[in-house]
Amino acid sequence: MRRATAITLLCSALLALAGCKSPCRELSERLCECVEAFQRDECIQLVADRERSIDTTDEDLAACEERLDTCTINRNDRTTCDLLLTDEGKAACGLAR
């Protein structure tokens, strides 16, 4: 009985995690907020397609997680996209080389 309960809880947790997006995908989708509205869905679909075709390392995920904290694109304020026009903004969002 305990084993069945433990397995059920584990499966539930894995299903819940499966719906979560990686930090890299979240960051990329945040950048999609800065394209024209008619291109946004296509941008998000492209991000999803790329995520499936690229293996990300733990280092990649950690870097993306850091950029989520520094990339201040706000979907409700399109003027925040102007950040991407500056060197500092590009670095903050992971677009600088």
DODO-276584 format. One line per field, with one value per residue: x, y, z of N, C-alpha, C in turn; residue number from 1. Coordinates in nm, 2 decimals, padded with zeros to 4 digits, always signed. Layout:
BEGIN
n_x <- [X|...]
n_y <- [Y|...]
n_z <- [Z|...]
ca_x <- [X|...]
ca_y <- [Y|...]
ca_z <- [Z|...]
c_x <- [X|...]
c_y <- [Y|...]
c_z <- [Z|...]
i <- [NUM|...]
//
This chain:
BEGIN
n_x <- [+00.08|+00.19|+00.39|+00.26|+00.13|+00.36|+00.46|+00.26|+00.26|+00.52|+00.49|+00.30|+00.44|+00.64|+00.49|+00.39|+00.63|+00.69|+00.54|+00.66|+00.86|+01.19|+01.46|+01.60|+01.42|+01.21|+01.35|+01.40|+01.14|+01.06|+01.21|+01.08|+00.87|+00.94|+00.92|+00.72|+00.36|+00.22|+00.41|+00.47|+00.36|+00.47|+00.74|+00.75|+00.68|+00.90|+01.10|+01.02|+01.05|+01.33|+01.42|+01.35|+01.53|+01.79|+02.04|+02.06|+02.30|+02.37|+02.52|+02.44|+02.17|+02.20|+02.32|+02.11|+01.92|+02.04|+02.02|+01.75|+01.70|+01.83|+01.74|+01.51|+01.27|+00.94|+00.63|+00.40|+00.48|+00.60|+00.80|+01.02|+01.16|+01.34|+01.57|+01.71|+01.85|+02.08|+02.42|+02.45|+02.20|+02.18|+02.38|+02.26|+02.05|+02.15|+02.24|+02.47|+02.80]
n_y <- [-00.12|+00.13|+00.15|+00.17|+00.42|+00.59|+00.56|+00.67|+00.93|+01.01|+00.98|+01.18|+01.41|+01.41|+01.45|+01.70|+01.85|+01.81|+01.99|+02.23|+02.50|+02.52|+02.73|+02.85|+02.84|+03.00|+03.24|+03.29|+03.30|+03.53|+03.72|+03.70|+03.86|+04.11|+04.12|+04.20|+04.19|+04.03|+03.84|+03.71|+03.46|+03.28|+03.32|+03.21|+02.95|+02.87|+02.89|+02.68|+02.46|+02.47|+02.42|+02.15|+02.04|+02.09|+02.00|+02.10|+02.19|+02.16|+02.39|+02.56|+02.59|+02.71|+02.95|+03.07|+03.09|+03.29|+03.50|+03.54|+03.67|+03.91|+04.02|+04.23|+04.24|+04.32|+04.20|+04.35|+04.61|+04.74|+04.92|+04.83|+04.67|+04.83|+04.81|+04.61|+04.74|+04.84|+04.79|+04.70|+04.60|+04.40|+04.23|+04.17|+04.02|+03.80|+03.82|+03.93|+03.89]
n_z <- [+00.00|+00.09|-00.10|-00.34|-00.30|-00.28|-00.54|-00.69|-00.60|-00.69|-00.96|-01.00|-00.93|-01.13|-01.36|-01.31|-01.32|-01.58|-01.72|-01.68|-01.79|-01.92|-01.79|-02.01|-02.22|-02.11|-02.10|-02.38|-02.47|-02.34|-02.48|-02.72|-02.68|-02.77|-03.04|-03.33|-03.28|-03.46|-03.53|-03.30|-03.21|-03.39|-03.32|-03.06|-03.12|-03.27|-03.07|-02.91|-03.08|-03.13|-02.87|-02.84|-03.02|-02.93|-02.71|-02.38|-02.14|-01.79|-01.72|-01.92|-01.85|-01.60|-01.67|-01.82|-01.62|-01.46|-01.64|-01.65|-01.42|-01.47|-01.72|-01.80|-01.95|-01.99|-02.05|-02.04|-02.08|-02.34|-02.39|-02.25|-02.41|-02.54|-02.40|-02.52|-02.72|-02.62|-02.52|-02.26|-02.20|-02.39|-02.29|-02.04|-02.11|-02.23|-02.50|-02.58|-02.72]
ca_x <- [+00.00|+00.28|+00.47|+00.16|+00.12|+00.48|+00.47|+00.16|+00.32|+00.63|+00.43|+00.23|+00.55|+00.71|+00.39|+00.39|+00.75|+00.69|+00.47|+00.74|+00.96|+01.33|+01.49|+01.64|+01.30|+01.15|+01.43|+01.38|+01.00|+01.06|+01.26|+00.97|+00.77|+00.98|+00.89|+00.58|+00.25|+00.18|+00.52|+00.50|+00.33|+00.57|+00.86|+00.73|+00.68|+01.04|+01.17|+00.98|+01.11|+01.47|+01.44|+01.35|+01.64|+01.92|+02.06|+02.12|+02.37|+02.35|+02.58|+02.34|+02.05|+02.24|+02.34|+01.98|+01.85|+02.09|+01.97|+01.61|+01.70|+01.88|+01.67|+01.39|+01.17|+00.81|+00.53|+00.30|+00.55|+00.69|+00.92|+01.13|+01.23|+01.44|+01.68|+01.79|+01.92|+02.20|+02.52|+02.42|+02.07|+02.21|+02.45|+02.17|+01.95|+02.23|+02.25|+02.60|+02.90]
ca_y <- [+00.00|+00.24|+00.16|+00.23|+00.56|+00.65|+00.56|+00.77|+01.07|+01.03|+01.01|+01.31|+01.51|+01.41|+01.51|+01.84|+01.90|+01.80|+02.11|+02.35|+02.54|+02.54|+02.88|+02.90|+02.86|+03.12|+03.36|+03.30|+03.35|+03.67|+03.79|+03.70|+03.97|+04.23|+04.11|+04.25|+04.11|+03.92|+03.74|+03.65|+03.32|+03.21|+03.32|+03.12|+02.81|+02.85|+02.86|+02.54|+02.37|+02.47|+02.35|+02.01|+01.99|+02.13|+01.95|+02.20|+02.14|+02.23|+02.52|+02.65|+02.62|+02.80|+03.08|+03.12|+03.13|+03.42|+03.60|+03.56|+03.77|+04.04|+04.06|+04.29|+04.26|+04.31|+04.18|+04.46|+04.73|+04.72|+05.01|+04.76|+04.61|+04.92|+04.76|+04.52|+04.82|+04.88|+04.68|+04.65|+04.52|+04.27|+04.14|+04.13|+03.92|+03.69|+03.84|+03.98|+03.79]
ca_z <- [+00.00|+00.09|-00.22|-00.44|-00.27|-00.32|-00.69|-00.74|-00.57|-00.78|-01.10|-01.00|-00.93|-01.26|-01.45|-01.28|-01.37|-01.73|-01.77|-01.65|-01.90|-01.88|-01.79|-02.14|-02.29|-02.06|-02.15|-02.52|-02.49|-02.30|-02.59|-02.82|-02.65|-02.84|-03.19|-03.36|-03.24|-03.56|-03.53|-03.16|-03.20|-03.47|-03.25|-02.95|-03.18|-03.31|-02.95|-02.86|-03.18|-03.10|-02.74|-02.86|-03.10|-02.87|-02.57|-02.29|-02.03|-01.66|-01.73|-02.00|-01.77|-01.49|-01.73|-01.85|-01.49|-01.42|-01.73|-01.62|-01.32|-01.52|-01.84|-01.74|-02.05|-01.93|-02.16|-02.03|-02.11|-02.46|-02.39|-02.19|-02.52|-02.58|-02.33|-02.61|-02.81|-02.55|-02.49|-02.12|-02.21|-02.46|-02.19|-01.94|-02.17|-02.29|-02.64|-02.61|-02.74]
c_x <- [+00.09|+00.35|+00.38|+00.14|+00.24|+00.50|+00.38|+00.21|+00.43|+00.58|+00.37|+00.34|+00.62|+00.61|+00.39|+00.51|+00.76|+00.63|+00.55|+00.84|+01.10|+01.36|+01.53|+01.52|+01.22|+01.22|+01.40|+01.24|+00.99|+01.11|+01.16|+00.87|+00.81|+00.97|+00.75|+00.48|+00.22|+00.29|+00.54|+00.47|+00.43|+00.71|+00.86|+00.74|+00.83|+01.12|+01.14|+01.05|+01.26|+01.50|+01.44|+01.47|+01.78|+01.93|+02.12|+02.19|+02.33|+02.40|+02.49|+02.22|+02.08|+02.25|+02.20|+01.90|+01.91|+02.04|+01.82|+01.60|+01.75|+01.81|+01.53|+01.29|+01.03|+00.70|+00.42|+00.36|+00.65|+00.81|+01.04|+01.21|+01.35|+01.58|+01.77|+01.87|+02.06|+02.29|+02.49|+02.30|+02.10|+02.28|+02.35|+02.08|+02.02|+02.25|+02.39|+02.70|+03.02]
c_y <- [+00.13|+00.26|+00.22|+00.38|+00.64|+00.66|+00.66|+00.91|+01.10|+01.06|+01.15|+01.43|+01.52|+01.47|+01.66|+01.91|+01.91|+01.93|+02.24|+02.37|+02.55|+02.70|+02.93|+02.92|+02.98|+03.24|+03.39|+03.35|+03.49|+03.76|+03.80|+03.81|+04.10|+04.22|+04.17|+04.15|+03.99|+03.82|+03.67|+03.50|+03.23|+03.21|+03.22|+02.97|+02.78|+02.82|+02.72|+02.44|+02.36|+02.40|+02.20|+01.95|+02.02|+02.07|+02.06|+02.14|+02.21|+02.37|+02.61|+02.69|+02.72|+02.94|+03.15|+03.17|+03.26|+03.53|+03.63|+03.67|+03.91|+04.10|+04.10|+04.32|+04.23|+04.31|+04.29|+04.60|+04.72|+04.81|+04.94|+04.69|+04.70|+04.88|+04.68|+04.61|+04.87|+04.76|+04.62|+04.56|+04.39|+04.17|+04.09|+04.02|+03.80|+03.70|+03.89|+03.86|+03.80]
c_z <- [+00.00|-00.04|-00.34|-00.43|-00.31|-00.47|-00.74|-00.71|-00.66|-00.92|-01.11|-01.01|-01.07|-01.37|-01.43|-01.33|-01.52|-01.79|-01.75|-01.77|-01.84|-01.87|-01.92|-02.23|-02.24|-02.10|-02.29|-02.54|-02.44|-02.41|-02.71|-02.80|-02.72|-02.99|-03.21|-03.32|-03.33|-03.58|-03.40|-03.15|-03.27|-03.39|-03.13|-03.00|-03.22|-03.18|-02.90|-02.95|-03.15|-02.97|-02.75|-02.94|-03.04|-02.73|-02.49|-02.18|-01.90|-01.66|-01.81|-01.92|-01.66|-01.55|-01.77|-01.73|-01.44|-01.51|-01.70|-01.51|-01.37|-01.64|-01.80|-01.85|-01.98|-02.04|-02.15|-02.06|-02.22|-02.46|-02.32|-02.30|-02.57|-02.51|-02.43|-02.71|-02.75|-02.53|-02.35|-02.13|-02.28|-02.37|-02.09|-01.98|-02.24|-02.44|-02.68|-02.63|-02.64]
i <- [1|2|3|4|5|6|7|8|9|10|11|12|13|14|15|16|17|18|19|20|21|22|23|24|25|26|27|28|29|30|31|32|33|34|35|36|37|38|39|40|41|42|43|44|45|46|47|48|49|50|51|52|53|54|55|56|57|58|59|60|61|62|63|64|65|66|67|68|69|70|71|72|73|74|75|76|77|78|79|80|81|82|83|84|85|86|87|88|89|90|91|92|93|94|95|96|97]
//
